[in-house]
Amino acid sequence: MDELRLLQVLENDPRISITDLADILNETEESVVRTKRRLEEEKIICGYHTVINWDKTNRDHCMAIIEVGAQPERENGYDNVAAEISKFPEVSSLYLMSGKS
């Protein structure tokens, strides 16, 4: 089975049915179920995510990406900076990137 193709299809549509997956991959449903379960057990598939269009709800929702400039520390790099930023309850995700913007 083309596991990479399976992962790509699931990433694009995590709610796709096993029947449709089997058709797309030209495999049996049993084979797709076995492979999918193994990928979940091996933590290659780590979860299934929902994307919500908050504009269509009655709830105010704000999301922002904030760039922070910092210097790496000897022996620790950016780890201490990331640890301090992650302490704020408003922070839901933290990405460390290097290079010039």
N, C-alpha and C positions, 0 to 999 in steps of 0.2 A: 504494500500500500504506500502511496505517496503521502507520507506524514506531513511534509512541508505544505503540500496543497491542502490537506485537511486543516492544518493550523491556520492557513490563510483564509479559508472559507469560514472557519469558526470566528476568526478575528473580525471579519467583515459582518457576519450575522450569527451571533452566539445562540440565537433561538431557532436556528434552522433544524428541521426535523431529521431524524436518523434516515428516514426514507429518502429525503432529498439529498442528504450527504452521500448516501450509497450511490444514488444515481449520478451525481456530479463526479464522484471518484471512480465510478464503474467497479464498485465492490459490493459485497453482500452486506446486508444490515448487521449481521452478526460480527463480521470483521470490523466494521466501523465502530460498533459498540465496544468490542474488545480493545481496539487501538485507542479509542477516546478514553476509556477507563484507565488504561495503562499510562497514557500521557498525563492524566489527572493524578494518578498515584505517584508518578515520578516527578510531580510538581513542574512539569513542562507547561501544562495548562494550569494556571494559578487561580483562575476565577472567571466569572462571566459578569460583565459590567453593563450597567444601564446608563445611557446618556439621556438626560432630561432637558427638554427645551423649557427653561424656567420662564421665558417670556410668555408662554401660553398658560401659565398658572396665575393664581391670585397671590402668590407669595413673592415678596421682594427678595431678590437674590443677587449678590454681587461677587464677582470673581476677578482677581487681578493678578498679574505677574509683575513682581517687583524685582528689579535688578539691584544687587548690592555689590559694591566694589570692596574687595578685601585683599589683604596680603597673606600669603601662607606663612604659617609658623614653622620654625625649625622643629623637626621630629614629628609634628602633628599635622602639617599641611593645613587644610581647611577644616579639619574635623571639629576643632573647638568652636570655630565661627558657626558651622552648621548646627552644632549642639545648642548654642545660645539662641539662634534664630528659631529652632524647632520648639523651644520652650513656650513660645507665644501661642495661646489657644486658637488664634485666628489662622495659624499656619496649618494647612491640610496636606500640602505636598512641598517637598524641598528638592531642588535639583542643583547639583554642583556642576558648573561648567567652567572651563578655563579658556583663555585666549582673549584676544581683543575684540570688542564689540563694534 
